[in-house]
Amino acid sequence: MPEISRFYGIVIRMYWADHSPPHFHAQYGSDQAQIRIDPVGVLAGHLPPRILAMVVEWAAIHRAELLADWELALSRRELSSIEGLP
């Protein structure tokens, strides 16, 4: 599963040819969640509240890039890296 971003100990990944709706996987330590891209929200899993807030903020900022990576992932093409939060 390609890693597309990493910030503040949070790792963001996307699976190739994953199921709908468009989403990504966020991991922080032993906590993991699947995050829908549009509208941003938790599909499954759990992240600590402060971490989830950062992931949601990041996803809102990078929605277009995430959707572009989703399309690349569906066709099993190389995904683009996305800048983390400053």
PyRosetta script that sets phi, psi and omega in degrees:
from pyrosetta import init, pose_from_sequence

init()
pose = pose_from_sequence("MPEISRFYGIVIRMYWADHSPPHFHAQYGSDQAQIRIDPVGVLAGHLPPRILAMVVEWAAIHRAELLADWELALSRRELSSIEGLP")
pose.set_psi(1, 118.1)
pose.set_omega(1, -176.9)
pose.set_phi(2, -67.1)
pose.set_psi(2, 135.7)
pose.set_omega(2, 173.9)
pose.set_phi(3, -84.9)
pose.set_psi(3, 127.6)
pose.set_omega(3, -179.0)
pose.set_phi(4, -109.9)
pose.set_psi(4, -16.0)
pose.set_omega(4, 178.2)
pose.set_phi(5, -161.5)
pose.set_psi(5, 157.0)
pose.set_omega(5, 177.2)
pose.set_phi(6, -151.6)
pose.set_psi(6, 127.2)
pose.set_omega(6, 178.7)
pose.set_phi(7, -157.7)
pose.set_psi(7, 140.6)
pose.set_omega(7, 177.5)
pose.set_phi(8, 49.0)
pose.set_psi(8, 36.7)
pose.set_omega(8, 179.5)
pose.set_phi(9, 80.7)
pose.set_psi(9, 2.0)
pose.set_omega(9, 179.0)
pose.set_phi(10, -95.4)
pose.set_psi(10, 131.0)
pose.set_omega(10, 177.9)
pose.set_phi(11, -111.9)
pose.set_psi(11, 129.2)
pose.set_omega(11, 179.7)
pose.set_phi(12, -111.3)
pose.set_psi(12, 127.8)
pose.set_omega(12, -179.7)
pose.set_phi(13, -133.3)
pose.set_psi(13, 161.8)
pose.set_omega(13, 173.7)
pose.set_phi(14, -136.5)
pose.set_psi(14, 135.6)
pose.set_omega(14, 175.3)
pose.set_phi(15, -82.7)
pose.set_psi(15, 147.6)
pose.set_omega(15, 170.8)
pose.set_phi(16, -75.2)
pose.set_psi(16, 140.6)
pose.set_omega(16, 176.1)
pose.set_phi(17, 53.3)
pose.set_psi(17, 42.0)
pose.set_omega(17, -179.8)
pose.set_phi(18, -78.2)
pose.set_psi(18, 169.1)
pose.set_omega(18, -178.5)
pose.set_phi(19, -77.9)
pose.set_psi(19, 157.9)
pose.set_omega(19, 174.0)
pose.set_phi(20, -78.0)
pose.set_psi(20, 159.4)
pose.set_omega(20, 0.9)
pose.set_phi(21, -76.0)
pose.set_psi(21, 163.7)
pose.set_omega(21, 178.3)
pose.set_phi(22, -53.9)
pose.set_psi(22, 128.2)
pose.set_omega(22, -177.0)
pose.set_phi(23, -156.6)
pose.set_psi(23, 172.2)
pose.set_omega(23, 174.1)
pose.set_phi(24, -135.5)
pose.set_psi(24, 170.1)
pose.set_omega(24, -178.9)
pose.set_phi(25, -112.6)
pose.set_psi(25, 129.3)
pose.set_omega(25, 178.4)
pose.set_phi(26, -115.9)
pose.set_psi(26, 134.8)
pose.set_omega(26, 178.9)
pose.set_phi(27, -129.3)
pose.set_psi(27, 136.9)
pose.set_omega(27, 175.9)
pose.set_phi(28, -139.1)
pose.set_psi(28, 108.2)
pose.set_omega(28, -174.5)
pose.set_phi(29, 60.1)
pose.set_psi(29, -126.9)
pose.set_omega(29, 179.9)
pose.set_phi(30, -92.2)
pose.set_psi(30, -1.1)
pose.set_omega(30, 179.3)
pose.set_phi(31, -90.5)
pose.set_psi(31, 141.3)
pose.set_omega(31, -179.7)
pose.set_phi(32, -141.6)
pose.set_psi(32, 150.7)
pose.set_omega(32, 176.1)
pose.set_phi(33, -151.1)
pose.set_psi(33, 149.1)
pose.set_omega(33, 169.5)
pose.set_phi(34, -95.6)
pose.set_psi(34, 128.1)
pose.set_omega(34, -174.9)
pose.set_phi(35, -118.1)
pose.set_psi(35, 119.9)
pose.set_omega(35, 175.5)
pose.set_phi(36, -66.9)
pose.set_psi(36, 143.8)
pose.set_omega(36, -176.1)
pose.set_phi(37, -84.5)
pose.set_psi(37, -43.0)
pose.set_omega(37, -175.5)
pose.set_phi(38, -145.4)
pose.set_psi(38, 109.5)
pose.set_omega(38, -2.6)
pose.set_phi(39, -76.0)
pose.set_psi(39, 152.7)
pose.set_omega(39, -178.2)
pose.set_phi(40, -64.0)
pose.set_psi(40, 130.1)
pose.set_omega(40, 178.3)
pose.set_phi(41, -176.8)
pose.set_psi(41, 162.0)
pose.set_omega(41, -179.2)
pose.set_phi(42, -79.3)
pose.set_psi(42, 126.5)
pose.set_omega(42, 173.8)
pose.set_phi(43, -90.4)
pose.set_psi(43, -41.0)
pose.set_omega(43, -177.6)
pose.set_phi(44, -160.4)
pose.set_psi(44, 158.2)
pose.set_omega(44, 176.4)
pose.set_phi(45, 88.6)
pose.set_psi(45, -167.5)
pose.set_omega(45, -174.3)
pose.set_phi(46, -152.3)
pose.set_psi(46, 140.1)
pose.set_omega(46, 169.5)
pose.set_phi(47, -131.0)
pose.set_psi(47, 149.6)
pose.set_omega(47, 174.7)
pose.set_phi(48, -55.8)
pose.set_psi(48, 146.8)
pose.set_omega(48, -175.3)
pose.set_phi(49, -51.7)
pose.set_psi(49, -45.0)
pose.set_omega(49, -179.2)
pose.set_phi(50, -64.0)
pose.set_psi(50, -40.1)
pose.set_omega(50, 179.7)
pose.set_phi(51, -69.1)
pose.set_psi(51, -43.5)
pose.set_omega(51, 178.3)
pose.set_phi(52, -59.6)
pose.set_psi(52, -41.3)
pose.set_omega(52, 179.0)
pose.set_phi(53, -60.8)
pose.set_psi(53, -41.0)
pose.set_omega(53, 178.1)
pose.set_phi(54, -66.2)
pose.set_psi(54, -41.9)
pose.set_omega(54, 179.7)
pose.set_phi(55, -63.6)
pose.set_psi(55, -43.1)
pose.set_omega(55, 179.2)
pose.set_phi(56, -63.7)
pose.set_psi(56, -44.0)
pose.set_omega(56, 177.8)
pose.set_phi(57, -60.2)
pose.set_psi(57, -47.0)
pose.set_omega(57, 179.7)
pose.set_phi(58, -59.8)
pose.set_psi(58, -45.9)
pose.set_omega(58, -178.4)
pose.set_phi(59, -63.7)
pose.set_psi(59, -38.2)
pose.set_omega(59, 178.7)
pose.set_phi(60, -64.7)
pose.set_psi(60, -39.7)
pose.set_omega(60, 179.5)
pose.set_phi(61, -67.1)
pose.set_psi(61, -37.8)
pose.set_omega(61, -171.7)
pose.set_phi(62, -109.8)
pose.set_psi(62, 25.2)
pose.set_omega(62, -176.3)
pose.set_phi(63, -53.6)
pose.set_psi(63, -48.1)
pose.set_omega(63, -177.6)
pose.set_phi(64, -62.6)
pose.set_psi(64, -42.0)
pose.set_omega(64, 179.2)
pose.set_phi(65, -66.1)
pose.set_psi(65, -38.6)
pose.set_omega(65, 178.0)
pose.set_phi(66, -64.6)
pose.set_psi(66, -43.0)
pose.set_omega(66, 178.4)
pose.set_phi(67, -65.2)
pose.set_psi(67, -36.4)
pose.set_omega(67, 176.3)
pose.set_phi(68, -64.7)
pose.set_psi(68, -42.8)
pose.set_omega(68, 176.8)
pose.set_phi(69, -64.5)
pose.set_psi(69, -36.9)
pose.set_omega(69, 177.9)
pose.set_phi(70, -58.0)
pose.set_psi(70, -45.6)
pose.set_omega(70, 179.4)
pose.set_phi(71, -63.6)
pose.set_psi(71, -40.4)
pose.set_omega(71, 176.3)
pose.set_phi(72, -62.9)
pose.set_psi(72, -42.4)
pose.set_omega(72, -178.9)
pose.set_phi(73, -63.2)
pose.set_psi(73, -38.2)
pose.set_omega(73, -179.8)
pose.set_phi(74, -61.0)
pose.set_psi(74, -32.5)
pose.set_omega(74, 179.4)
pose.set_phi(75, -98.6)
pose.set_psi(75, 12.9)
pose.set_omega(75, 177.2)
pose.set_phi(76, 57.4)
pose.set_psi(76, 37.2)
pose.set_omega(76, 177.2)
pose.set_phi(77, -98.1)
pose.set_psi(77, 165.3)
pose.set_omega(77, -179.3)
pose.set_phi(78, -63.3)
pose.set_psi(78, 132.2)
pose.set_omega(78, -179.3)
pose.set_phi(79, -87.9)
pose.set_psi(79, 152.4)
pose.set_omega(79, 177.5)
pose.set_phi(80, -86.7)
pose.set_psi(80, 142.9)
pose.set_omega(80, 173.0)
pose.set_phi(81, -72.8)
pose.set_psi(81, 147.7)
pose.set_omega(81, 179.3)
pose.set_phi(82, -123.6)
pose.set_psi(82, 132.7)
pose.set_omega(82, -178.8)
pose.set_phi(83, -60.5)
pose.set_psi(83, 141.5)
pose.set_omega(83, 177.1)
pose.set_phi(84, -81.3)
pose.set_psi(84, -175.7)
pose.set_omega(84, 174.9)
pose.set_phi(85, -73.6)
pose.set_psi(85, 145.5)
pose.set_omega(85, 178.6)
pose.set_phi(86, -71.4)
pose.dump_pdb("model.pdb")
